[in-house]
Amino acid sequence: MVIQITHLGDFFYALMSDPDEVTRRRTMPIQPLDPFKRWTLLACFTPLVLLVPAPVHAQSWAAVDALRTKLTSHGVRVVQRDCSTPGLQGAYHPKNDTLIVCRTHRNAAQVWNTLAHEATHRMQSCAGGSITLPSQHRMMSRVLRRETPQEWKSIRAYPRGQHLAELEARYTAKLPAKDVLKLFDRYCGSTVRV
C-alpha cells in the first residue's frame, strides 16, 4: 500500500502497519440536503456536538498535560530544569528513565515540541531503535525540510549516528497530540505502572 504524504499530519498514517487503521476517503459523492433537512439536522445535533470535548491540540497546555501524564504513568520521571547548555531545550536519559524539559520555553507549543521530541526518544528506547521504516526516511526528510527548515538544519549538529533518531523525534513532535499519544502506546505499551 502506498500512501501519499503531503504534510506532517499525514506522516502518522504512514507509521501504521495495519492498513485497516488508515482512514479511507469517501468515494461516493455527497448529496446536498434541502434547507429544511439541513436546519432540522443542525437543531438536533448541535446540542450533542457541544457535549463532545474538543480535540486536544499540540499547542495547548491540555496536550502537554496529557503527554506528561502518559509518560509518568509509564514510569518516566518528567522534570523541568534550568539548562546551562546554550540551545538545549530538553533531554531524555534512558538509563534512569528521566525526561528533562528546559525552562527556556515561552508557550505551550514550545513545551509540547520539546516534550513530544523527548517522548519520541523514549519510544525509540522502548522499540530498541528506530520507530520508522527505512522506506519512510527520505519522505520524512523532504517534508521536515520543507515544513520546518530550521529543525532540519539542526539535525546536522548531531553525530551522524544520531541523525535518524533526531529526524524521527523532530518529525513526531510536529504531529497532532492524539497521534503522538497513540504512537507512544504502540511502542511503549498502553499498560500503566503502579
Contacts in CASP RR format, 6 or more apart in sequence:
PFRMAT RR
TARGET T0000
AUTHOR 0000-0000-0000
METHOD contacts of the structure
MODEL  1
MVIQITHLGDFFYALMSDPDEVTRRRTMPIQPLDPFKRWTLLACFTPLVL
LVPAPVHAQSWAAVDALRTKLTSHGVRVVQRDCSTPGLQGAYHPKNDTLI
VCRTHRNAAQVWNTLAHEATHRMQSCAGGSITLPSQHRMMSRVLRRETPQ
EWKSIRAYPRGQHLAELEARYTAKLPAKDVLKLFDRYCGSTVRV
1 19 0 8 1.000
1 22 0 8 1.000
3 10 0 8 1.000
3 13 0 8 1.000
3 14 0 8 1.000
3 22 0 8 1.000
4 10 0 8 1.000
5 11 0 8 1.000
5 14 0 8 1.000
5 139 0 8 1.000
5 143 0 8 1.000
7 143 0 8 1.000
7 147 0 8 1.000
8 143 0 8 1.000
8 144 0 8 1.000
8 147 0 8 1.000
8 171 0 8 1.000
8 174 0 8 1.000
8 175 0 8 1.000
9 174 0 8 1.000
9 175 0 8 1.000
9 176 0 8 1.000
9 179 0 8 1.000
11 136 0 8 1.000
11 139 0 8 1.000
11 140 0 8 1.000
11 143 0 8 1.000
11 171 0 8 1.000
11 175 0 8 1.000
12 175 0 8 1.000
12 176 0 8 1.000
12 179 0 8 1.000
12 182 0 8 1.000
12 183 0 8 1.000
13 21 0 8 1.000
13 22 0 8 1.000
13 23 0 8 1.000
14 136 0 8 1.000
14 139 0 8 1.000
15 131 0 8 1.000
15 132 0 8 1.000
15 136 0 8 1.000
15 183 0 8 1.000
16 22 0 8 1.000
33 41 0 8 1.000
55 176 0 8 1.000
55 177 0 8 1.000
55 178 0 8 1.000
56 62 0 8 1.000
56 63 0 8 1.000
56 66 0 8 1.000
56 177 0 8 1.000
56 178 0 8 1.000
57 63 0 8 1.000
57 176 0 8 1.000
57 177 0 8 1.000
58 109 0 8 1.000
58 112 0 8 1.000
58 113 0 8 1.000
58 116 0 8 1.000
58 175 0 8 1.000
58 176 0 8 1.000
58 177 0 8 1.000
58 180 0 8 1.000
59 107 0 8 1.000
59 108 0 8 1.000
59 109 0 8 1.000
59 112 0 8 1.000
60 108 0 8 1.000
60 112 0 8 1.000
60 177 0 8 1.000
61 108 0 8 1.000
63 108 0 8 1.000
63 112 0 8 1.000
63 177 0 8 1.000
64 108 0 8 1.000
64 111 0 8 1.000
64 112 0 8 1.000
64 115 0 8 1.000
66 177 0 8 1.000
66 181 0 8 1.000
67 112 0 8 1.000
67 115 0 8 1.000
67 116 0 8 1.000
67 119 0 8 1.000
67 177 0 8 1.000
67 180 0 8 1.000
67 181 0 8 1.000
67 184 0 8 1.000
68 78 0 8 1.000
68 115 0 8 1.000
70 181 0 8 1.000
70 184 0 8 1.000
70 185 0 8 1.000
71 78 0 8 1.000
71 99 0 8 1.000
71 115 0 8 1.000
71 119 0 8 1.000
71 122 0 8 1.000
71 184 0 8 1.000
72 78 0 8 1.000
73 192 0 8 1.000
73 193 0 8 1.000
74 184 0 8 1.000
74 188 0 8 1.000
74 189 0 8 1.000
74 192 0 8 1.000
74 193 0 8 1.000
75 97 0 8 1.000
75 193 0 8 1.000
76 97 0 8 1.000
76 98 0 8 1.000
76 99 0 8 1.000
76 122 0 8 1.000
77 96 0 8 1.000
77 97 0 8 1.000
77 98 0 8 1.000
77 99 0 8 1.000
78 98 0 8 1.000
78 99 0 8 1.000
78 101 0 8 1.000
78 115 0 8 1.000
79 98 0 8 1.000
79 99 0 8 1.000
79 100 0 8 1.000
79 101 0 8 1.000
80 100 0 8 1.000
80 101 0 8 1.000
80 102 0 8 1.000
80 103 0 8 1.000
81 100 0 8 1.000
81 101 0 8 1.000
81 102 0 8 1.000
81 103 0 8 1.000
82 102 0 8 1.000
82 103 0 8 1.000
83 89 0 8 1.000
83 90 0 8 1.000
83 100 0 8 1.000
83 102 0 8 1.000
83 103 0 8 1.000
83 104 0 8 1.000
87 104 0 8 1.000
88 102 0 8 1.000
88 104 0 8 1.000
89 101 0 8 1.000
89 102 0 8 1.000
89 104 0 8 1.000
89 105 0 8 1.000
89 110 0 8 1.000
89 113 0 8 1.000
89 114 0 8 1.000
89 117 0 8 1.000
90 99 0 8 1.000
90 100 0 8 1.000
90 101 0 8 1.000
90 102 0 8 1.000
90 114 0 8 1.000
90 117 0 8 1.000
90 118 0 8 1.000
91 99 0 8 1.000
91 100 0 8 1.000
91 118 0 8 1.000
92 98 0 8 1.000
92 99 0 8 1.000
92 100 0 8 1.000
92 118 0 8 1.000
92 119 0 8 1.000
92 121 0 8 1.000
92 122 0 8 1.000
92 125 0 8 1.000
93 99 0 8 1.000
93 100 0 8 1.000
94 121 0 8 1.000
94 122 0 8 1.000
94 125 0 8 1.000
97 122 0 8 1.000
99 115 0 8 1.000
99 118 0 8 1.000
99 119 0 8 1.000
99 122 0 8 1.000
100 118 0 8 1.000
101 111 0 8 1.000
101 114 0 8 1.000
101 115 0 8 1.000
101 118 0 8 1.000
102 114 0 8 1.000
104 110 0 8 1.000
105 111 0 8 1.000
105 114 0 8 1.000
112 173 0 8 1.000
112 177 0 8 1.000
113 173 0 8 1.000
113 174 0 8 1.000
114 173 0 8 1.000
116 172 0 8 1.000
116 173 0 8 1.000
116 175 0 8 1.000
116 177 0 8 1.000
116 180 0 8 1.000
117 169 0 8 1.000
117 170 0 8 1.000
117 172 0 8 1.000
117 173 0 8 1.000
118 169 0 8 1.000
119 172 0 8 1.000
119 180 0 8 1.000
119 184 0 8 1.000
120 131 0 8 1.000
120 168 0 8 1.000
120 169 0 8 1.000
120 172 0 8 1.000
120 173 0 8 1.000
120 180 0 8 1.000
120 183 0 8 1.000
121 165 0 8 1.000
121 169 0 8 1.000
122 184 0 8 1.000
122 188 0 8 1.000
123 131 0 8 1.000
123 172 0 8 1.000
123 183 0 8 1.000
123 184 0 8 1.000
123 187 0 8 1.000
123 188 0 8 1.000
124 130 0 8 1.000
124 131 0 8 1.000
124 165 0 8 1.000
124 168 0 8 1.000
124 169 0 8 1.000
124 187 0 8 1.000
126 187 0 8 1.000
126 188 0 8 1.000
126 189 0 8 1.000
127 187 0 8 1.000
129 165 0 8 1.000
130 164 0 8 1.000
130 165 0 8 1.000
130 168 0 8 1.000
131 168 0 8 1.000
131 172 0 8 1.000
131 183 0 8 1.000
131 187 0 8 1.000
132 140 0 8 1.000
132 168 0 8 1.000
137 164 0 8 1.000
137 167 0 8 1.000
140 167 0 8 1.000
140 168 0 8 1.000
140 171 0 8 1.000
141 152 0 8 1.000
141 167 0 8 1.000
143 171 0 8 1.000
144 151 0 8 1.000
144 152 0 8 1.000
144 167 0 8 1.000
144 170 0 8 1.000
144 171 0 8 1.000
144 174 0 8 1.000
145 152 0 8 1.000
147 174 0 8 1.000
148 170 0 8 1.000
148 174 0 8 1.000
151 170 0 8 1.000
151 174 0 8 1.000
152 170 0 8 1.000
154 166 0 8 1.000
154 170 0 8 1.000
155 163 0 8 1.000
155 166 0 8 1.000
155 167 0 8 1.000
155 170 0 8 1.000
158 166 0 8 1.000
172 180 0 8 1.000
172 183 0 8 1.000
173 180 0 8 1.000
175 183 0 8 1.000
END
